[in-house]
Amino acid sequence: MRIVMLGAPGSGKGTQSQKLVSKYGIPQVSTGDLLREALASGSDLGQQAKAAMDAGQLVSDEIVLAIIRERLARPDANGGFILDGFPRNLAQAEALDGVLQSLGKPLDGAVLMDVDNELLMKRLTGRLSCKDCGAVYNVHFSPPTVEGQCDKCGGNQLVRRADDNEATIANRLNVYDQQTSPLIDHYRGLGLLISVDAVGDVDDVFDRVVASLSAAAAAGDASMADAARAALTAHEKSIDKKKD
């Protein structure tokens, strides 16, 4: 099962990606993590990325795609992968299609975590975290029992990130909408788009993600279902071996 996760900031795609990793035992491939790994390793690609960053430039798509290519060539990605954080625009999506085709690992689906902007605004502007223990709250959906006090450690330093304000969040969502609309149309045109209602309890949303992936496989390419079953079986066997 080879998929890319799409969704605005606050849509929960990172959380759902982790749950898919746990269920199927396939790697989550995050471009942010890959860049940090490349920088730490001092590889040729890492040095190229560092040079761009030191010059105050964005790391080019060519470098990011080369890093992704290297990662997906590893054996643990043979059974599938979950791409998170890339592509972000149409040009990147088209370039990624070429890379994946050359690896013989084309996408099976593009999962869109669908949440309206009004709810996203509440999710993002309402975030609080405990400065002492890192516990996370939301003033709208999961506030602390006692206002201003952490339920976990009892600390009274619940803070909001400086960039979690309405103006900054509205701009981030606007940029996302502008960049992602063509991306959604691209995957819809390829018959790969899988839209999931991402509103509600995390586990309920995950059930919808899994059901949507299964439905898409049944309606389209049976190989996706086979890959999902194979990944799940292999993952369950590896867990049983660890128990033994």
N, C-alpha and C positions, 0 to 999 in steps of 0.2 A: 504494500500500500504506500504510494508515493503522493503526498499531498502538500499543498501550500495553504497556510492559514492567513486569511485576510480579515481585517477588522480595525475599526478606529481605536485610538487610545481610549482605554477604559472599557472596551468591549469584552474583555476576558479571554482573548485568544491565547495569551501566554499560559493562563491557568488551564484552559482546555487542552492545550498542546501537551502540558505536563501529564495530564490525566490520560491522554492517548498514549504517551510514552509508557506509562505504568501498565496500561492494559495490553498493548501490543508488543512492547519490548523493542520498538524501533527508535532510532535517535531523533531528538529534536535538534534541528540545525538552525541556530540563531546567528545571524551575521554579526551582531554585536559581540557574542561570545567568540566567534571565529576570529574576529579582528584582534580581540584582546589576546587570544591564544597565539596568533601569528606574531604580534608585537613582543610577547613574552619569550617566544622561541627564538627570535632573531633570524628567522628564515628570510630567504630572498624576498618573498612577497611581504613578509612582516616589515622588512627594512624599507621597501617601497612605500608601504602604507605609512610608516613612521615619517619618512621624508615628506610626504604630502601633508601630514598633520602638523609637522614642525614648521612647514611653510604657510600654515594657516589655511590650507586647502582641504576640500573634501576628498576622501579616498575615492579614486575613480571607479566607475562600474567595472572596468576591465580587471582591476586588481581584485575587487570583491568577487567577481565571477570566477577568477582563477583560484581564489581561496575556497570558494564553494565547490568548484570542480575537484580540488584536492580532497576536500572532506568527504564528498559523496563517492569518491573512488575507494574509500576504506571499506573493508569487508563488512563492518557492522551495518552499512547502509544498503547492502545487497538485498535485504529483505524488505526494504522500504525506508522512508524517512518523512519527517515533518519539517517543512521549511517555514521559519517564522522570522519576519522582519525584512524579507526580500521575496519578490520584487515590490517596489513602492510606486512604480509608474509603468506606463505602457512600454517604453523603450527597454526598461530592465526586464520586463516580462518576455518580450520578444527575444532578447539576448539569452535569457535563461532557458527558453524553449530550445534554442540551438545547442546550448551546453548539455542539457539533459538528453537530447536526441543523440548527441555524439557519444554520450556515456551509455546509451542504450537503456536509460532510465527515465522515460517520459512521465509526466504527471498523470496520475489517475483522477485527481480532483482538486478543486480550489474551494476551500470551505470559507464561506463568508459569515462572520459572526454579526448578525443583523440587530442593531440597537439604534433607536432614534436619538437624535442629537440632544433633545431635552433631557432624556434620562442619562445620557453620557455626561452632560454638564453636571448633573447632580452627583454622579459617581465620582467625578474628578475633582470638583470644587469642594466636595464634602469630606475628602480624605483627611484623616488625622493619624498621626503615629506617635507612639510613646518614645520620648527621647531616651528613656532609661533602658527599656527592654525590647523596643522595636515593634510591639504589638500594633496592629492596624485597625482603625475604626472608620466609620462613615457617619457623619452627623445626621444624614437622612435615612440610612438603611440599617446601620449597625452601630449605634452610639454606645459609649460606655454607660454602665449602669448609673454611675454617679457622674454628673457633668464635670469635665475637667480632670477626672481621676481614672487612671488605668485599672481595669478589672484584673489584669494579670499580675502586676507587681505593686499596685497601690501608689505608683508615682503620680505626681501632679504636673508633669511636663508633657502634655499632649500638644503637638505642634503640627502646623500645616505648612507644606512646602511653599516657598515664595512664589513659584510659578503656577501654583494651583489656584489662580484667580480667574474670574470670568473672562476678562479681556484676553489673557494668554491662552486659556483653554478654547475660547471661541475661535481664535486665530488658528490654533492647531487643528481643530475640527474642520475649519473651512479649507485649509491646505490639504488635509486628508481627502475631503470630498472632491476637490478639484483634481487631485492626482489619481484617485482611485476609481472614479466613474469610468474612465476609459479602460482601466484594468479589469473592472467587473465585466464590461462589455466584451473585452478580449476573451476572457475565460468562458463567458456565456456563449460566444460565437464558436468556441472550440467544443462546446458541449460538456465542459468540465465544472461549471459553477454549481456549487451546492450551498444554498442559502439556509441558514439555521437561525431560528428565533433564539436570541441570546439573552432574553430577559427572564429573570427568575432565579431560583436556587441553583447553585453551582452544579450539584449532582443532577438536577432535573435537566439543566442545559446540556450536560454531558450525555445524558441518555438520548437527548434529541440529536446531538452530534453523531453518536454511534448509529442511531436508527437511520439518520439521513445518509450516512456513508453506506450503510447496508442497502438502503433503498436505491441509491444511485448505482451501486454495483449490480443489483438485480435488474435494474431497468436498462443498464448500459453494458459495460464491459465486465464480463464474468471473471476475468482475470484479476480484477480488483478485489472481488470477494474471496477468490482463492488465495490471493496474497495476504489479505487480512486474516483469514483462517490459519494460514501457514505461520504467519508472524505470531499470532496468539498461541498456537500450539507449541511453537518453539520456545516462546517466553515462559509458558506454563511448565515445560519440561525443565528449563534452566532453573526455575524456582524449586521444582521437586528435587533436583540434584543437590541444590544448596541445602535443602532440608535434610537430605541423606548424609 
